[in-house]
């Protein structure tokens, strides 16, 4: 595995609760636990792919 870096940021409580509800519903829908890390990394990857950033 290549080196890793930490990306940390704060978000409003309301947004955090919305994310938790989404992760819970996705975990239930897919019968697989979806982590916050997976969710955020997926969003970042999609945004970079959509922008064609290598």
C-alpha positions, 0 to 999 in steps of 0.5 A: 500500500502506498503512503496515506494522508489524513483528511479531516474536516468538521461538518454541521450536526444536521449534515452529519445526522443526514449522512448517518441516516443515509448510511443506515438506509444503504446498509439495510438496503444492501445488507452490507455495512457502509462506512463513513470512510467508504462513503466520503472516499466514493464521493471524492473519487466520483467528483475527481473522475467527473472532472477528469482529474488524474 
